[in-house]
Amino acid sequence: MEEVNAPAGETEDQAEPSGPPGVIVFEVATDLPPIRRAPPLEGSFRIRPSTAWALDRMPGMRIKLGLAVILLLLTGACTKEPARVTAAASATPRVAAPAPAPGPKKQLTVVAAGDLLVHPPLTEQAAADAQAAGHSGHDFTGVLATIRPRVSAADLAICHMETPLADPQGPFTGWPAFSVPPELADAAAWAGFDTCSTASNHSPGRGHGGHHPDLDNLDRVGLRHAGTARSAEEAARTNIFDVAGVKVAQLSYSLSFNDIPLPEARPWAANLIDPAAILAAAHRARAAGAEIVILSMHWGTEYQNAPNDDQLDLAQQLLASPDIDLIIGCHVHVVQPFERIGRKWVAYGMGNITTRFDDGSPENTQDAVVPEFTFTRTDSGGWEVTSVSVLPTWMEYQPAARVVDLASAAHDPSVPADRRAHYAEIEKRINGYVGMRGAFEAGLHQLS
């Protein structure tokens, strides 16, 4: 520590304070602002007697304070107080409050799609895609790639497995006795579907005896299913699943089996449309805890865009039940209208999400829609559809069979102008079919 010398003009004797030897002091003028004294710090030092003696002998109004005392005070304040605060903090550690538990879900999105229909040319395309990817078998993911974002984003996504799945080695056949590669199930799961309806006019071809590659392959990829069964016990079991804490049931029925009767020993193998049976099944689903019941219907007149009288009558009858919340339709291979009946919705026909008819077939057989239904919990605790949107799609055959997202492709500047114009025409046509029964006036949103 450096000594403090006397000011210029004073003698050494004048500068020397009186006090015990060895104590270095300096003078503080009394015209400075008064010093506020903080209370003594806990754990601070005591002033030595010699220092107190020097303070007692201050002459006049001038204060002589030992520099060593000030430095010690400052040092004590800087070192002792943080230690005390730190000790207090560590003695009572702060514990983060637990995050509040999430409340019950108030909205749920359901996406649906039309027929997964595979003809031999599409089987060949899937084989070529698999080979291009460097593996054997069949690969349908390239065909479905454009709808994957919409399907996978939904809380629940429902498909319709129109054509029966075969064993990996085949044989793979087309109409009338369809048998298609099992990798179609892999692609459906990859696209984001969660459950598939399987009741269709091709149901008698879905397995026999104890062998059922159709449902076995859906199980293999984790896809739930409704409409056909391998046993009486499975047929009696309602397809109910948990969707983000909400129990949802899917039912599936077909208008016919192409005049092929079910085996007498297996009358439960597939569900045939019967209003009383459907209403009873929906009621059982409610009793089993289903909060939302969705009915998949394989119905209508093939290649006819307008719903027939049976469809219209059944929709009115079935949606009048408190046990059915939504009807989604397949089978007719073209797009049919959507309609709001009361506070519920019916999609009469969603078209073919995949297909490959012969060249020269009517173009509208390549049309499809991928609707999204938003369910909202009501004040009474039930659920109802409060929003519907429709994505129009088109199954393009050349240069490779691919599902086209028309809402994007018709407005994509990277697509040649003539193709954009063609896509826009198809999109307009599909929206015309969707709105035939007042769906847009009832609040349905088109994505174009």
Phi and psi in degrees as a GROMACS rama.xvg file:
@    title "Ramachandran Plot"
@    xaxis  label "Phi"
@    yaxis  label "Psi"
@TYPE xy
-81.5225  148.132  GLU-2
-80.8981  153.853  GLU-3
-97.6732  115.766  VAL-4
-80.3459  160.773  ASN-5
-71.9334  151.812  ALA-6
-64.0948  153.26  PRO-7
-61.3996  141.073  ALA-8
95.3489  -8.05668  GLY-9
-107.33  149.766  GLU-10
-80.5935  163.684  THR-11
-60.7089  -34.97  GLU-12
-67.8439  -38.7818  ASP-13
-66.7133  -34.8668  GLN-14
-78.2156  -19.0105  ALA-15
-78.459  116.765  GLU-16
-73.9635  159.884  PRO-17
-88.8236  139.772  SER-18
159.436  176.831  GLY-19
-62.9516  144.776  PRO-20
-62.4851  150.692  PRO-21
87.801  -4.18552  GLY-22
-101.764  120.649  VAL-23
-92.7404  127.973  ILE-24
-128.086  159.428  VAL-25
-137.621  163.05  PHE-26
-103.26  139.878  GLU-27
-114.931  126.231  VAL-28
-68.4237  145.294  ALA-29
-78.792  -7.71428  THR-30
-84.1746  3.36134  ASP-31
-76.3017  156.336  LEU-32
-58.754  147.464  PRO-33
-61.7208  145.449  PRO-34
-86.3127  128.015  ILE-35
-83.4216  133.241  ARG-36
-101.959  123.266  ARG-37
-77.0234  154.773  ALA-38
-58.8987  153.588  PRO-39
-58.2395  137.911  PRO-40
-77.8617  141.997  LEU-41
-63.0364  128.629  GLU-42
86.8665  3.79172  GLY-43
-75.6094  166.108  SER-44
-82.5551  168.828  PHE-45
-99.4351  146.103  ARG-46
-71.9639  135.456  ILE-47
-69.6017  152.907  ARG-48
-57.1407  -38.8468  PRO-49
-64.8622  -36.2053  SER-50
-68.7916  -41.5865  THR-51
-60.3491  -38.1551  ALA-52
-64.1021  -40.4405  TRP-53
-64.6235  -35.9871  ALA-54
-69.8514  -36.2985  LEU-55
-65.9628  -24.4208  ASP-56
-100.936  27.0577  ARG-57
-67.8013  125.834  MET-58
-83.2144  145.278  PRO-59
55.8401  -140.005  GLY-60
-98.3968  18.1261  MET-61
-104.528  143.921  ARG-62
-110.913  130.368  ILE-63
-109.278  117.322  LYS-64
-121.516  134.03  LEU-65
-68.9409  125.78  GLY-66
-60.594  -34.6452  LEU-67
-62.4115  -34.7043  ALA-68
-66.4452  -43.594  VAL-69
-62.1444  -45.5346  ILE-70
-61.7228  -39.7522  LEU-71
-65.9199  -39.0164  LEU-72
-61.6153  -45.3704  LEU-73
-62.98  -42.9865  LEU-74
-62.7373  -42.8855  THR-75
-64.0424  -39.2321  GLY-76
-67.2402  -33.5575  ALA-77
-81.3709  -25.8971  CYS-78
-102.234  -34.1413  THR-79
-79.878  -44.8154  LYS-80
-62.6913  -47.8017  GLU-81
-58.4951  -35.8704  PRO-82
-63.0902  -39.1993  ALA-83
-66.645  -43.6295  ARG-84
-65.0683  -41.8648  VAL-85
-61.4211  -41.3615  THR-86
-62.8839  -40.8412  ALA-87
-65.8691  -39.6143  ALA-88
-66.6399  -39.7019  ALA-89
-72.7525  -22.4599  SER-90
-73.2141  -28.1956  ALA-91
-126.795  77.0204  THR-92
-63.5179  143.234  PRO-93
-83.5897  133.866  ARG-94
-111.095  126.909  VAL-95
-63.9844  137.212  ALA-96
-68.6272  140.498  ALA-97
-64.0494  143.718  PRO-98
-66.0507  140.526  ALA-99
-63.5762  143.193  PRO-100
-67.0472  137.103  ALA-101
-63.8047  142.831  PRO-102
-77.144  175.714  GLY-103
-63.8211  144.937  PRO-104
-64.6757  136.621  LYS-105
-106.498  -15.8496  LYS-106
-138.284  152.464  GLN-107
-146.904  132.605  LEU-108
-105.029  135.711  THR-109
-124.358  122.178  VAL-110
-106.909  140.474  VAL-111
-129.747  162.562  ALA-112
-145.337  158.716  ALA-113
-78.8885  -155.555  GLY-114
-64.2592  129.642  ASP-115
-87.0722  91.4316  LEU-116
-112.518  124.879  LEU-117
-123.317  116.896  VAL-118
-98.285  163.487  HIS-119
-50.9739  -40.1752  PRO-120
-62.1289  -31.0757  PRO-121
-74.6921  -33.4765  LEU-122
-60.0906  -42.3498  THR-123
-64.4077  -39.16  GLU-124
-62.4739  -43.0759  GLN-125
-64.6347  -34.9304  ALA-126
-66.9678  -41.4968  ALA-127
-65.4114  -39.0353  ALA-128
-65.349  -38.6246  ASP-129
-64.5086  -43.5081  ALA-130
-63.4361  -40.8776  GLN-131
-64.3785  -28.9004  ALA-132
-85.0916  -4.40565  ALA-133
87.9284  23.8225  GLY-134
-139.467  166.649  HIS-135
-86.99  178.632  SER-136
82.5428  -143.808  GLY-137
-132.841  146.658  HIS-138
-135.274  110.985  ASP-139
-99.4778  4.14401  PHE-140
-65.8356  -36.4339  THR-141
-63.7148  -32.4008  GLY-142
-65.9725  -39.887  VAL-143
-97.0702  1.60919  LEU-144
-56.4549  -37.6146  ALA-145
-70.9273  -22.4618  THR-146
-93.7395  -6.79272  ILE-147
-57.6309  -43.2891  ARG-148
-57.9938  -43.6437  PRO-149
-69.8376  -43.1576  ARG-150
-66.7082  -47.4356  VAL-151
-71.3313  -20.0579  SER-152
-79.8562  -15.1388  ALA-153
-76.0938  155.276  ALA-154
-68.0719  -34.1589  ASP-155
-143.953  133.345  LEU-156
-127.545  129.933  ALA-157
-118.119  129.635  ILE-158
-115.773  172.366  CYS-159
-126.436  112.26  HIS-160
-85.1594  88.8428  MET-161
-67.1524  -44.2877  GLU-162
-105.066  135.882  THR-163
-63.617  143.34  PRO-164
-85.1208  144.96  LEU-165
-105.648  178.714  ALA-166
-70.312  160.166  ASP-167
-56.0765  -32.8854  PRO-168
-86.2713  -0.886748  GLN-169
87.7632  -156.744  GLY-170
-73.918  154.717  PRO-171
-108.067  120.706  PHE-172
-132.208  167.11  THR-173
-110.122  -153.704  GLY-174
-62.0525  142.643  TRP-175
-93.2792  -12.4365  PRO-176
-108.236  78.3599  ALA-177
-63.8962  144.071  PHE-178
-154.93  112.591  SER-179
-122.567  161.036  VAL-180
-58.7035  139.133  PRO-181
-67.3096  -17.2692  PRO-182
-65.1808  -11.136  GLU-183
-61.3871  -36.3353  LEU-184
-64.8455  -39.789  ALA-185
-61.0801  -43.6882  ASP-186
-67.3046  -37.1675  ALA-187
-63.654  -43.6609  ALA-188
-65.5106  -40.7617  ALA-189
-60.6926  -37.8585  TRP-190
-70.1052  -18.7968  ALA-191
114.084  6.13701  GLY-192
-70.5823  148.881  PHE-193
-110.482  -31.501  ASP-194
-151.342  150.468  THR-195
-130.19  141.626  CYS-196
-82.7817  142.486  SER-197
-125.013  -6.90539  THR-198
-73.0111  120.317  ALA-199
-153.428  176.992  SER-200
-70.4145  -6.47387  ASN-201
-101.956  10.0064  HIS-202
-58.0928  -36.4718  SER-203
-58.7638  -18.9508  PRO-204
-88.4812  4.61346  GLY-205
-90.4906  73.4789  ARG-206
85.7605  162.624  GLY-207
-157.343  149.239  HIS-208
60.5555  -134.55  GLY-209
-92.2842  2.18489  GLY-210
-100.989  120.203  HIS-211
-143.683  75.3915  HIS-212
-61.3628  -25.6347  PRO-213
-58.952  -63.4514  ASP-214
-71.5174  -32.0331  LEU-215
-60.6382  -39.5542  ASP-216
-73.3837  -34.7138  ASN-217
-63.1334  -42.0128  LEU-218
-61.7622  -39.9113  ASP-219
-58.6367  -38.6075  ARG-220
-96.5543  4.44977  VAL-221
82.7436  19.6073  GLY-222
-92.026  126.332  LEU-223
-73.4215  165.927  ARG-224
-154.53  155.99  HIS-225
-148.046  146.034  ALA-226
120.441  -31.4222  GLY-227
-134.398  163.686  THR-228
-151.04  158.445  ALA-229
-98.5181  -11.8239  ARG-230
-154.171  164.782  SER-231
-63.8431  -35.4775  ALA-232
-64.2818  -42.9774  GLU-233
-66.1577  -38.8332  GLU-234
-63.1757  -33.2001  ALA-235
-80.8262  -11.9702  ALA-236
-85.3762  127.4  ARG-237
-80.1388  136.58  THR-238
-79.6957  86.8505  ASN-239
-114.942  135.511  ILE-240
-141.123  159.096  PHE-241
-90.4488  123.193  ASP-242
-119.077  98.8966  VAL-243
53.8268  41.2621  ALA-244
88.6431  -0.838481  GLY-245
-111.655  130.478  VAL-246
-83.3939  123.158  LYS-247
-123.721  137.741  VAL-248
-114.956  143.097  ALA-249
-120.253  129.912  GLN-250
-114.419  152.892  LEU-251
-144.641  129.758  SER-252
-142.062  152.044  TYR-253
-123.245  148.626  SER-254
-74.6336  -24.0859  LEU-255
-163.487  171.591  SER-256
-122.938  37.5439  PHE-257
56.5412  39.1062  ASN-258
62.3496  18.9764  ASP-259
-100.675  115.882  ILE-260
-71.794  149.258  PRO-261
-71.4419  150.86  LEU-262
-57.4757  140.975  PRO-263
-58.3603  -33.0489  GLU-264
-79.7562  -9.39644  ALA-265
-134.557  57.479  ARG-266
-67.7765  -14.7227  PRO-267
-89.5365  1.47256  TRP-268
-64.5307  -27.1772  ALA-269
-152.194  152.228  ALA-270
-94.5107  121.966  ASN-271
-98.6614  140.508  LEU-272
-60.4798  122.923  ILE-273
-150.396  110.073  ASP-274
-52.0815  -42.7009  PRO-275
-64.3801  -41.5141  ALA-276
-66.681  -38.5142  ALA-277
-65.2077  -46.0721  ILE-278
-64.1922  -37.1918  LEU-279
-66.5978  -41.0999  ALA-280
-65.6955  -39.7781  ALA-281
-64.6625  -38.5366  ALA-282
-66.7301  -38.8101  HIS-283
-63.8646  -37.7699  ARG-284
-63.2433  -43.2178  ALA-285
-61.6204  -44.932  ARG-286
-62.9553  -28.3432  ALA-287
-82.9572  1.62419  ALA-288
107.512  2.68364  GLY-289
-67.5275  125.257  ALA-290
-87.2145  -27.9305  GLU-291
-128.95  132.495  ILE-292
-121.749  120.545  VAL-293
-113.077  129.725  ILE-294
-108.611  118.177  LEU-295
-92.6744  125.238  SER-296
-121.426  122.995  MET-297
-96.2032  97.6701  HIS-298
-152.202  178.323  TRP-299
95.035  176.204  GLY-300
-97.8857  122.676  THR-301
-57.4164  138.611  GLU-302
66.7262  16.9398  TYR-303
-112.816  121.3  GLN-304
-73.3521  -28.5503  ASN-305
-84.5051  135.495  ALA-306
-64.8084  145.423  PRO-307
-84.9709  175.841  ASN-308
-62.5272  -37.1774  ASP-309
-61.4706  -42.395  ASP-310
-62.0336  -46.7674  GLN-311
-61.6541  -44.1574  LEU-312
-66.9561  -43.6857  ASP-313
-64.3197  -40.2599  LEU-314
-60.409  -44.9667  ALA-315
-62.3251  -46.2215  GLN-316
-65.985  -45.3488  GLN-317
-75.5045  -37.3984  LEU-318
-75.7074  -12.7879  LEU-319
-70.9146  -17.7026  ALA-320
-77.2294  138.382  SER-321
-70.4659  -6.52993  PRO-322
-95.2808  -3.89141  ASP-323
-123.317  129.215  ILE-324
-107.434  -22.1913  ASP-325
-160.316  142.256  LEU-326
-120.311  130.895  ILE-327
-123.079  129.465  ILE-328
-111.827  151.587  GLY-329
-138.831  -174.548  CYS-330
101.446  -38.1355  HIS-331
-79.7947  -7.47692  VAL-332
68.8589  12.9989  HIS-333
-142.017  167.362  VAL-334
-81.3687  133.428  VAL-335
-116.378  168.617  GLN-336
-71.6032  163.878  PRO-337
-104.003  151.78  PHE-338
-148.789  141.771  GLU-339
-97.996  122.823  ARG-340
-116.388  110.792  ILE-341
65.5711  -120.493  GLY-342
-110.789  17.2157  ARG-343
-120.497  167.097  LYS-344
-124.466  150.74  TRP-345
-132.21  133.021  VAL-346
-104.505  105.257  ALA-347
-65.792  -37.6975  TYR-348
-159.044  128.35  GLY-349
-101.957  3.495  MET-350
78.3534  -167.433  GLY-351
-101.305  113.12  ASN-352
-70.9022  -33.2512  ILE-353
-130.247  146.186  THR-354
-171.685  166.597  THR-355
-158.686  73.2293  ARG-356
-67.2978  168.483  PHE-357
-62.7107  149.204  ASP-358
-56.2135  139.938  ASP-359
94.1049  -5.59875  GLY-360
-70.5218  157.639  SER-361
-52.7943  132.392  PRO-362
-64.0372  -29.1238  GLU-363
-71.5025  -7.88756  ASN-364
-73.9304  -8.63653  THR-365
-94.7525  -3.85567  GLN-366
-77.7552  150.108  ASP-367
-160.842  168.147  ALA-368
-135.026  150.683  VAL-369
-121.544  91.1758  VAL-370
-80.3487  153.921  PRO-371
-123.267  126.458  GLU-372
-109.58  125.558  PHE-373
-99.5538  115.488  THR-374
-91.7437  137.524  PHE-375
-124.507  137.275  THR-376
-71.2051  130.645  ARG-377
-86.8896  169.443  THR-378
-61.4843  -28.052  ASP-379
-82.306  -3.90491  SER-380
98.2262  -6.00994  GLY-381
-84.663  -168.783  GLY-382
-133.69  144.649  TRP-383
-146.943  154.72  GLU-384
-74.8935  120.885  VAL-385
-110.258  -9.96157  THR-386
-154.095  139.909  SER-387
-134.613  132.035  VAL-388
-130.641  153.466  SER-389
-128.937  126.081  VAL-390
-98.6184  114.74  LEU-391
-79.2921  138.044  PRO-392
-131.401  164.943  THR-393
-145.952  131.968  TRP-394
-85.0981  100.619  MET-395
-83.7267  137.24  GLU-396
-94.812  -33.3622  TYR-397
-123.768  146.145  GLN-398
-75.443  -17.0065  PRO-399
-142.437  147.39  ALA-400
-67.3562  116.633  ALA-401
-146.324  144.884  ARG-402
-79.056  127.121  VAL-403
-100.694  127.348  VAL-404
-80.761  99.641  ASP-405
-66.9537  -32.6415  LEU-406
-61.6724  -29.5046  ALA-407
-93.1117  -48.4576  SER-408
-65.7505  -33.5923  ALA-409
-68.631  -13.8289  ALA-410
-125.835  16.3051  HIS-411
-89.584  114.265  ASP-412
-64.8338  -17.1432  PRO-413
-78.1283  -13.1016  SER-414
-85.9986  135.01  VAL-415
-52.0467  145.994  PRO-416
-58.5633  -40.1665  ALA-417
-66.9068  -35.4066  ASP-418
-71.7409  -38.321  ARG-419
-59.6247  -42.1215  ARG-420
-63.869  -38.8648  ALA-421
-66.0498  -44.688  HIS-422
-60.8959  -39.4875  TYR-423
-64.0302  -37.383  ALA-424
-64.4611  -42.78  GLU-425
-64.8616  -43.4916  ILE-426
-59.373  -42.9075  GLU-427
-63.4878  -40.8686  LYS-428
-62.3372  -46.7825  ARG-429
-62.8962  -44.8799  ILE-430
-62.0531  -31.7135  ASN-431
-64.1406  -42.0106  GLY-432
-65.4147  -43.6666  TYR-433
-59.5165  -36.9127  VAL-434
-93.4085  12.5149  GLY-435
-61.0509  -23.963  MET-436
-121.984  37.1158  ARG-437
79.3563  22.2879  GLY-438
-64.6234  -41.9076  ALA-439
-67.6323  -38.5012  PHE-440
-65.3023  -27.813  GLU-441
-84.2555  -2.4744  ALA-442
116.164  1.49084  GLY-443
-67.6141  138.588  LEU-444
-103.238  133.148  HIS-445
-97.907  142.955  GLN-446
-89.1899  1.3653  LEU-447
